[in-house]
């Protein structure tokens, strides 16, 4: 739906970036399109004026972005275009902003350094499960570096320093590489010390240090690929290694030491590994190294999200107000990561299809304002978080297949319960998700069992409802010859009706249990009876033939 689509444009110093997402309450968003255009406004920084050439490149890039936004039907009110230090510091920024508005229709928000720091922190929260921790977030940009200390989505302190990997690279710190590195280090150290940042960070303190910029992600990649150890060329050696998305002070120093080594051979290696970022990675590495030393950082977690995602999160919070949960996206990412860890592409696609079916049924039930007196009052029991639990269970229901088909649902349950994989969920929420995977087929849950004694009556009723939905969704998916993109779920006095259009060609589902027509009818009858038991009303499922094609 178009009203669930949002876009953010980041007019950065080193590149322009576009992000289009589809939003889902309570706080999830799914990236639909990410585009990066190498418009380097930082080249104009010595003059503090955006040149005519850079303005033309910028407008051309933004016009292309605008076409993509319109193609995806993103509402204008859901689109934000922000600019950072290069525009912020430009003497002709007013003229530039007016030109952008006239030629593209975008109203550019020129962020202050503090606003940039806040958005970068919010973006990192969408990627990593650190919502409940006091976090120091560091974002190294092309023209400035932002620092934010936050807890539970609220920024306690933020600061912006005019230290960027592009502008540092362009400054004249000497002719020889060793001299440039030494002078760059001294300059960075003096700016940080004179800013008062060290004392302020020490005063607020932090539990976790995060990095949320391209430079920091490039350093983490260099650490994980063994750049400092000459292993970077041997991709096969590291192809099976799991990226921890973190690095220590010593690992950072090893990479920076290698980056600062002179010689044509080192330059060739650096260019080959860091590609376009090679020109400024030395300055970025030195800057980060000094930040670690001066602020006492021992280890840094690395976020795959940053400013753009923070702008999206801020937009969603404004649109949905109290209905938006800043912690939900990182929470749900832990579900996706667990699913990806155990499932290949086929099983992941199958699980996602079941999640789509379950979501359609859930939303259909949610539209039923009131059932009869013997039924379940869904307006009390179903909310956006319940849909999140249901989707999580659908995506994880088959992870137990990694150890064999027999009793895989029990294995899925034990993986979820015993691995501390799901972050941001309470113990009861984790168990609810695990129980849904355990009972998505065959054995039905016993709600008077001792294993559910910690659940209240409302939670047990919720489990019954969600269990009925996931079981029905799994059976429908196993039929393999239905077009689930065309489903209609409705309710009347006679009961519930689910109409599904038959696919023109039967879907082949490798690795997924397939039913014969008789088996499918029997399984559907069984789950319809359970559905009736939960909701006290009949469920009618009708499969319609696809419309005939005219020549």
C-alpha positions as CSV (number, residue, x, y, z in Angstrom):
1,X,0.0,0.0,0.0
2,X,1.3,3.4,-0.9
3,X,0.5,4.9,2.4
4,X,2.9,2.4,4.0
5,X,5.8,3.5,1.7
6,X,8.4,5.9,2.9
7,X,11.6,7.4,1.3
8,X,14.7,9.1,2.6
9,X,17.4,10.9,0.7
10,X,20.7,11.6,2.3
11,X,22.7,14.4,0.5
12,X,26.0,13.5,2.1
13,X,29.4,15.0,1.6
14,X,30.8,11.8,-0.1
15,X,27.7,10.5,-1.8
16,X,23.9,10.9,-2.3
17,X,21.8,8.0,-1.1
18,X,18.2,7.0,-1.5
19,X,16.2,4.5,0.6
20,X,12.6,3.4,0.0
21,X,11.0,1.2,2.6
22,X,7.6,-0.5,3.3
23,X,6.6,0.1,6.9
24,X,4.7,-2.3,9.2
25,X,3.5,-1.6,12.7
26,X,4.6,-1.8,15.5
27,X,7.9,-0.6,14.1
28,X,9.3,-2.7,11.3
29,X,10.3,-1.5,7.9
30,X,11.4,-3.6,4.9
31,X,13.9,-1.9,2.5
32,X,12.6,-2.1,-1.0
33,X,15.3,0.0,-2.8
34,X,18.7,1.4,-1.9
35,X,20.6,3.5,-4.3
36,X,24.0,5.2,-3.9
37,X,25.2,7.9,-6.3
38,X,28.9,9.1,-6.1
39,X,28.2,12.8,-5.9
40,X,31.1,14.2,-3.9
41,X,30.2,17.6,-2.6
42,X,33.3,17.4,-0.4
43,X,35.5,18.2,-3.4
44,X,34.2,21.8,-3.1
45,X,34.9,22.0,0.7
46,X,38.2,24.1,0.5
47,X,36.2,27.0,-1.1
48,X,33.1,26.5,1.2
49,X,31.0,27.0,-1.9
50,X,29.1,24.4,-3.9
51,X,30.4,24.8,-7.5
52,X,28.2,25.0,-10.5
53,X,29.5,21.6,-11.6
54,X,28.6,20.0,-8.3
55,X,25.2,21.6,-8.3
56,X,24.4,20.2,-11.8
57,X,25.6,16.7,-10.6
58,X,23.4,17.0,-7.5
59,X,20.3,18.1,-9.4
60,X,20.7,15.3,-11.9
61,X,21.1,12.7,-9.1
62,X,18.0,14.0,-7.3
63,X,15.9,14.0,-10.4
64,X,16.8,10.4,-11.0
65,X,15.9,9.7,-7.3
66,X,12.6,11.4,-7.8
67,X,11.7,9.2,-10.8
68,X,12.4,6.1,-8.7
69,X,10.3,7.5,-5.8
70,X,7.4,8.2,-8.2
71,X,7.8,4.8,-9.8
72,X,7.3,3.2,-6.4
73,X,4.3,5.5,-5.7
74,X,5.7,6.9,-2.5
75,X,3.5,9.7,-1.2
76,X,5.2,13.1,-1.3
77,X,4.4,13.6,2.4
78,X,6.3,10.4,3.1
79,X,9.5,11.6,1.4
80,X,12.3,13.4,3.2
81,X,15.5,14.9,1.7
82,X,18.2,15.8,4.2
83,X,21.6,17.4,3.7
84,X,24.6,17.2,6.0
85,X,27.9,19.0,6.5
86,X,28.9,20.0,2.9
87,X,25.6,21.9,2.4
88,X,25.5,23.0,6.0
89,X,28.9,24.7,5.7
90,X,28.4,26.1,2.2
91,X,28.3,29.8,1.7
92,X,25.8,29.5,-1.1
93,X,23.5,26.9,0.6
94,X,20.4,29.0,0.3
95,X,20.9,29.4,-3.5
96,X,21.6,25.7,-3.8
97,X,18.5,24.7,-1.8
98,X,16.3,27.0,-3.8
99,X,17.6,25.5,-7.0
100,X,16.9,21.9,-5.8
101,X,13.4,22.9,-4.9
102,X,12.7,24.5,-8.2
103,X,14.1,21.7,-10.3
104,X,13.1,18.6,-8.3
105,X,10.4,19.6,-6.0
106,X,12.3,18.4,-2.9
107,X,12.4,20.6,0.2
108,X,15.8,20.0,1.6
109,X,16.2,19.8,5.3
110,X,19.7,21.0,6.2
111,X,20.5,19.1,9.4
112,X,22.5,20.6,12.2
113,X,25.3,18.5,13.5
114,X,23.2,17.6,16.5
115,X,20.3,16.5,14.4
116,X,22.6,14.4,12.2
117,X,24.0,12.7,15.4
118,X,20.5,11.9,16.6
119,X,19.3,10.4,13.3
120,X,22.5,8.3,13.1
121,X,21.8,6.9,16.5
122,X,18.1,6.2,15.7
123,X,19.3,4.4,12.5
124,X,21.7,2.2,14.5
125,X,18.8,1.3,16.8
126,X,16.9,-0.1,13.9
127,X,19.7,-2.6,13.2
128,X,21.2,-3.7,16.5
129,X,19.4,-4.9,19.7
130,X,20.9,-2.2,21.9
131,X,17.7,-0.2,22.8
132,X,18.0,-0.8,26.5
133,X,21.7,0.0,26.7
134,X,23.5,3.4,27.2
135,X,25.1,3.7,23.8
136,X,27.8,5.9,22.3
137,X,27.1,6.1,18.6
138,X,29.9,7.4,16.3
139,X,29.2,8.4,12.7
140,X,32.2,9.4,10.5
141,X,31.0,11.3,7.5
142,X,32.9,13.0,4.6
143,X,32.8,16.4,6.2
144,X,32.1,15.9,9.9
145,X,31.9,13.2,12.6
146,X,28.9,13.0,14.9
147,X,28.7,11.6,18.4
148,X,25.5,10.7,20.3
149,X,24.9,9.1,23.7
150,X,21.4,7.6,23.9
151,X,19.3,5.3,26.0
152,X,15.9,3.8,24.9
153,X,15.7,6.0,21.8
154,X,16.3,9.3,23.8
155,X,19.5,11.2,23.1
156,X,21.2,12.3,26.3
157,X,24.1,14.1,24.6
158,X,25.3,14.8,21.1
159,X,28.1,16.6,19.4
160,X,29.4,17.2,15.9
161,X,33.1,17.9,15.0
162,X,34.4,19.2,11.7
163,X,36.4,16.1,11.1
164,X,35.5,14.1,8.1
165,X,37.4,11.5,6.0
166,X,37.0,13.6,2.8
167,X,38.0,17.0,4.2
168,X,40.9,15.5,6.2
169,X,42.2,13.8,3.0
170,X,42.1,17.1,1.2
171,X,44.0,19.1,3.8
172,X,47.7,19.7,3.2
173,X,49.4,17.6,5.9
174,X,52.6,16.9,4.1
175,X,54.1,15.4,0.9
176,X,55.2,12.0,2.3
177,X,52.8,9.4,3.4
178,X,54.4,9.0,6.8
179,X,54.4,12.7,7.4
180,X,50.8,13.1,6.3
181,X,49.7,10.3,8.6
182,X,51.6,11.7,11.6
183,X,50.3,15.3,11.0
184,X,46.7,14.1,10.4
185,X,46.8,12.2,13.7
186,X,48.1,15.2,15.6
187,X,45.5,17.5,14.0
188,X,42.6,15.1,14.9
189,X,43.8,14.7,18.4
190,X,44.0,18.5,19.0
191,X,40.6,19.1,17.6
192,X,39.0,16.4,19.8
193,X,40.8,17.6,22.9
194,X,39.9,21.3,22.4
195,X,36.2,20.4,21.7
196,X,35.6,19.2,25.3
197,X,34.2,16.0,23.9
198,X,36.4,13.7,26.0
199,X,35.1,15.2,29.3
200,X,31.5,15.2,28.2
201,X,31.6,11.6,27.1
202,X,33.3,10.6,30.4
203,X,30.6,12.5,32.3
204,X,27.7,10.7,30.6
205,X,29.5,7.4,30.2
206,X,28.4,4.5,27.9
207,X,28.0,0.8,28.0
208,X,28.3,0.0,24.3
209,X,30.1,1.8,21.5
210,X,28.5,1.7,18.0
211,X,29.7,2.7,14.6
212,X,27.1,3.6,11.9
213,X,28.9,5.0,8.9
214,X,30.4,3.7,5.7
215,X,34.0,4.3,6.8
216,X,33.5,2.3,10.0
217,X,31.8,-0.5,8.1
218,X,34.7,-0.6,5.7
219,X,37.1,-0.9,8.6
220,X,35.1,-3.8,10.0
221,X,35.1,-5.5,6.7
222,X,38.9,-5.1,6.5
223,X,39.2,-6.7,10.0
224,X,36.9,-9.6,9.1
225,X,38.7,-10.2,5.8
226,X,42.2,-10.2,7.3
227,X,43.4,-7.1,5.5
228,X,46.1,-6.4,8.0
229,X,47.3,-10.0,7.8
230,X,47.5,-10.3,4.0
231,X,44.6,-12.7,3.9
232,X,42.2,-10.3,2.1
233,X,43.0,-11.7,-1.3
234,X,42.0,-15.2,-0.2
235,X,38.2,-14.8,-0.2
236,X,37.6,-18.6,0.0
237,X,39.4,-18.8,3.3
238,X,36.9,-16.4,4.8
239,X,33.8,-17.1,2.8
240,X,32.4,-19.4,5.5
241,X,33.3,-17.2,8.5
242,X,30.5,-15.5,10.3
243,X,30.8,-11.7,10.4
244,X,30.5,-10.6,14.0
245,X,30.1,-6.9,12.9
246,X,32.5,-5.7,15.6
247,X,36.2,-5.1,16.1
248,X,38.5,-4.4,19.0
249,X,41.0,-1.6,19.6
250,X,43.9,-3.9,18.7
251,X,42.2,-5.1,15.5
252,X,41.6,-1.5,14.5
253,X,45.2,-0.5,15.1
254,X,46.5,-3.4,13.0
255,X,44.4,-2.3,10.0
256,X,45.3,1.4,10.4
257,X,49.0,0.5,10.7
258,X,48.7,-1.4,7.4
259,X,46.8,1.5,5.8
260,X,49.5,4.0,6.7
261,X,52.3,2.0,5.1
262,X,53.8,3.7,2.0
263,X,54.8,2.2,-1.3
264,X,53.1,1.5,-4.6
265,X,52.3,-2.1,-3.6
266,X,50.3,-1.0,-0.6
267,X,48.5,1.6,-2.7
268,X,47.5,-1.1,-5.2
269,X,46.3,-3.4,-2.5
270,X,44.3,-0.6,-0.8
271,X,42.7,0.5,-4.1
272,X,41.7,-3.1,-4.8
273,X,40.2,-3.7,-1.4
274,X,38.5,-0.4,-0.6
275,X,37.6,0.6,-4.2
276,X,36.1,4.1,-4.3
277,X,36.7,4.6,-0.6
278,X,40.4,4.0,-1.0
279,X,41.2,7.7,-1.5
280,X,40.0,8.7,2.0
281,X,40.2,5.5,4.0
282,X,43.6,6.3,5.5
283,X,42.3,9.6,7.0
284,X,39.1,7.8,8.2
285,X,41.1,5.0,9.8
286,X,43.4,7.5,11.6
287,X,40.4,9.5,12.8
288,X,38.7,6.4,14.2
289,X,41.9,5.2,15.8
290,X,42.2,8.5,17.7
291,X,38.5,8.4,18.7
292,X,39.1,4.9,20.2
293,X,42.1,6.1,22.2
294,X,40.8,9.4,23.4
295,X,37.3,8.2,24.4
296,X,38.5,4.9,25.9
297,X,36.7,2.6,23.4
298,X,37.8,-1.0,23.7
299,X,35.4,-2.6,21.2
300,X,32.9,-1.2,18.7
301,X,29.8,-2.9,17.3
302,X,29.0,-2.0,13.7
303,X,25.6,-1.1,12.4
304,X,24.5,-1.8,8.8
305,X,22.1,1.2,9.2
306,X,22.8,4.9,9.7
307,X,21.4,8.3,8.8
308,X,18.9,7.3,6.2
309,X,17.3,4.6,8.4
310,X,17.3,7.1,11.2
311,X,15.3,9.6,9.1
312,X,12.9,6.8,8.2
313,X,12.4,5.9,11.9
314,X,11.8,9.5,12.8
315,X,9.3,9.9,10.0
316,X,7.4,6.7,11.1
317,X,7.4,7.8,14.7
318,X,5.7,11.1,13.6
319,X,3.2,9.4,11.3
320,X,2.2,6.6,13.7
321,X,2.8,8.5,16.9
322,X,2.4,6.2,20.0
323,X,1.9,3.2,17.7
324,X,5.5,3.1,16.6
325,X,8.1,1.1,18.5
326,X,11.7,2.2,18.0
327,X,12.9,-1.2,19.2
328,X,10.8,-3.4,16.9
329,X,12.9,-3.3,13.8
330,X,16.1,-4.5,15.5
331,X,14.0,-7.0,17.4
332,X,12.6,-8.5,14.2
333,X,16.0,-8.4,12.5
334,X,17.1,-11.0,15.1
335,X,14.3,-13.2,13.8
336,X,15.5,-12.8,10.2
337,X,19.1,-13.5,11.2
338,X,18.1,-16.7,13.0
339,X,16.0,-17.9,10.0
340,X,18.9,-17.2,7.7
341,X,21.3,-19.1,9.9
342,X,19.4,-22.4,9.6
343,X,17.5,-22.1,6.3
344,X,18.6,-21.9,2.7
345,X,16.9,-19.9,0.0
346,X,14.1,-22.5,-0.7
347,X,13.1,-22.9,3.0
348,X,13.3,-19.2,3.6
349,X,11.0,-18.5,0.6
350,X,8.6,-21.1,1.8
351,X,8.5,-19.6,5.3
352,X,8.0,-16.1,3.9
353,X,5.1,-17.4,1.8
354,X,3.4,-18.9,4.9
355,X,4.0,-15.6,6.8
356,X,2.2,-13.8,3.9
357,X,-0.8,-16.1,4.1
358,X,-0.9,-15.8,7.9
359,X,-0.8,-12.0,7.7
360,X,-3.7,-11.9,5.3
361,X,-5.8,-14.1,7.6
362,X,-4.7,-12.1,10.7
363,X,-5.6,-8.8,9.1
364,X,-8.9,-10.2,7.9
365,X,-9.7,-11.3,11.5
366,X,-8.7,-7.9,12.8
367,X,-11.3,-6.3,10.6
368,X,-14.0,-8.4,12.3
369,X,-15.1,-5.8,14.8
370,X,-17.2,-8.2,16.8
371,X,-18.1,-11.9,16.8
372,X,-21.1,-13.5,18.4
373,X,-21.2,-13.8,22.2
374,X,-19.7,-17.2,22.2
375,X,-16.7,-16.2,20.0
376,X,-13.5,-14.4,20.7
377,X,-13.6,-10.6,20.9
378,X,-10.6,-9.9,18.6
379,X,-10.7,-6.2,19.2
380,X,-9.4,-7.0,22.7
381,X,-6.9,-9.7,21.9
382,X,-5.3,-8.9,18.6
383,X,-2.8,-6.1,18.1
384,X,0.3,-5.3,16.0
385,X,2.6,-7.1,18.4
386,X,0.6,-10.2,18.1
387,X,1.1,-10.0,14.3
388,X,4.8,-9.6,14.9
389,X,4.8,-12.9,17.0
390,X,2.8,-14.7,14.3
391,X,5.2,-13.5,11.5
392,X,8.2,-14.5,13.6
393,X,6.8,-18.0,14.2
394,X,6.1,-18.4,10.5
395,X,9.6,-17.4,9.5
396,X,11.1,-19.8,12.1
397,X,8.7,-22.7,12.0
398,X,11.0,-24.8,9.7
399,X,14.5,-24.1,11.1
400,X,14.5,-27.5,12.8
401,X,14.6,-29.1,9.3
402,X,18.3,-28.4,9.3
403,X,18.8,-31.5,11.5
404,X,16.3,-33.7,9.7
405,X,12.6,-33.9,8.8
406,X,11.4,-36.2,11.6
407,X,10.0,-34.1,14.5
408,X,11.5,-31.0,13.1
409,X,8.9,-28.8,14.7
410,X,10.2,-29.9,18.2
411,X,13.7,-29.0,17.1
412,X,12.6,-25.6,15.9
413,X,11.1,-25.1,19.4
414,X,14.3,-26.1,21.2
415,X,16.5,-23.9,18.9
416,X,14.4,-20.8,19.7
417,X,14.2,-21.6,23.4
418,X,17.8,-22.5,24.1
419,X,20.0,-20.3,22.0
420,X,19.4,-16.7,23.2
421,X,18.9,-15.8,19.5
422,X,15.9,-13.5,19.7
423,X,16.8,-10.1,21.1
424,X,14.4,-7.5,22.5
425,X,11.7,-10.0,23.3
426,X,10.7,-10.9,26.8
427,X,11.0,-14.5,28.0
428,X,7.2,-15.0,27.7
429,X,7.3,-13.6,24.1
430,X,10.1,-15.9,23.1
431,X,8.2,-18.9,24.5
432,X,5.0,-17.9,22.7
433,X,6.9,-17.7,19.4
434,X,8.6,-21.1,20.1
435,X,5.3,-22.7,21.0
436,X,3.7,-21.5,17.8
437,X,6.5,-23.3,15.9
438,X,6.2,-26.4,18.0
439,X,2.5,-26.7,17.3
440,X,2.2,-25.4,13.8
441,X,1.3,-29.0,12.7
442,X,0.4,-32.4,14.1
443,X,0.1,-32.3,17.9
444,X,-2.2,-29.5,19.3
445,X,-1.1,-27.6,22.4
446,X,-2.6,-28.5,25.8
447,X,-3.5,-25.2,27.4
448,X,-3.9,-26.7,30.9
449,X,-0.3,-28.1,30.7
450,X,2.2,-27.2,33.4
451,X,4.5,-25.8,30.7
452,X,2.0,-22.9,30.2
453,X,1.5,-22.1,33.9
454,X,3.4,-18.8,33.5
455,X,0.9,-17.7,30.9
456,X,-2.1,-15.7,32.0
457,X,-5.6,-16.5,30.5
458,X,-5.3,-13.7,28.0
459,X,-1.9,-15.0,26.8
460,X,-3.3,-18.5,26.5
461,X,-6.3,-17.2,24.5
462,X,-3.8,-15.3,22.2
463,X,-1.8,-18.5,21.7
464,X,-5.0,-20.4,20.7
465,X,-5.8,-17.7,18.1
466,X,-2.3,-17.5,16.6
467,X,-1.9,-21.2,16.6
468,X,-5.1,-21.6,14.6
469,X,-3.9,-19.1,12.0
470,X,-0.4,-20.6,11.6
471,X,-1.7,-24.1,11.3
472,X,-4.2,-23.1,8.6
473,X,-1.6,-21.1,6.8
474,X,0.9,-24.0,6.7
475,X,-1.7,-26.4,5.3
476,X,-2.8,-23.9,2.6
477,X,0.8,-23.4,1.6
478,X,1.5,-27.1,1.3
479,X,-1.3,-27.4,-1.3
480,X,1.1,-25.7,-3.8
481,X,-1.5,-24.8,-6.4
482,X,-3.1,-21.6,-5.1
483,X,-2.4,-17.9,-5.8
484,X,-2.0,-16.5,-2.3
485,X,-1.6,-13.0,-3.6
486,X,-5.3,-13.0,-4.4
487,X,-7.0,-13.9,-1.1
488,X,-10.1,-12.6,0.5
489,X,-11.0,-13.2,4.2
490,X,-14.4,-12.1,5.4
491,X,-16.9,-12.6,8.2
492,X,-20.6,-12.8,8.4
493,X,-23.3,-14.3,10.6
494,X,-22.8,-17.6,8.8
495,X,-19.1,-17.7,9.8
496,X,-15.7,-17.0,8.2
497,X,-15.1,-17.3,4.5
498,X,-11.7,-17.5,2.9
499,X,-11.6,-17.3,-0.9
500,X,-8.4,-18.1,-2.7
501,X,-7.8,-18.1,-6.4
502,X,-6.2,-21.1,-7.9
503,X,-2.9,-20.6,-9.6
504,X,-2.7,-21.1,-13.4
505,X,0.4,-23.3,-12.9
506,X,0.9,-25.5,-9.8
507,X,3.7,-24.2,-7.7
508,X,6.7,-26.5,-7.2
509,X,7.9,-26.4,-3.7
510,X,11.2,-28.4,-3.5
511,X,11.9,-29.5,0.1
512,X,8.4,-28.7,1.2
513,X,5.8,-31.4,1.9
514,X,3.3,-31.8,-0.9
515,X,-0.2,-33.1,-0.5
516,X,-2.4,-35.0,-2.9
517,X,-5.9,-33.6,-3.4
518,X,-7.3,-36.1,-0.9
519,X,-4.6,-35.4,1.7
520,X,-5.0,-31.7,1.3
521,X,-8.8,-32.0,1.8
522,X,-8.3,-34.1,4.9
523,X,-5.7,-31.7,6.4
524,X,-7.8,-28.7,5.6
525,X,-10.9,-30.3,7.2
526,X,-8.8,-31.0,10.3
527,X,-7.5,-27.4,10.6
528,X,-11.0,-26.0,9.8
529,X,-12.3,-28.0,12.8
530,X,-9.6,-26.6,15.1
531,X,-10.4,-23.1,13.7
532,X,-14.0,-23.6,14.5
533,X,-13.1,-24.8,18.0
534,X,-11.2,-21.6,18.7
535,X,-13.5,-19.1,17.1
536,X,-16.8,-20.9,17.7
537,X,-17.9,-20.3,14.1
538,X,-17.5,-22.2,10.8
539,X,-14.7,-21.6,8.4
540,X,-15.5,-21.9,4.7
541,X,-12.6,-22.2,2.3
542,X,-13.3,-21.8,-1.4
543,X,-10.8,-22.2,-4.2
544,X,-11.8,-20.4,-7.3
545,X,-10.5,-21.2,-10.8
546,X,-8.4,-18.4,-12.4
547,X,-10.1,-16.2,-15.0
548,X,-9.7,-17.4,-18.6
549,X,-7.3,-15.5,-20.8
550,X,-8.6,-13.9,-24.0
551,X,-6.5,-13.8,-27.1
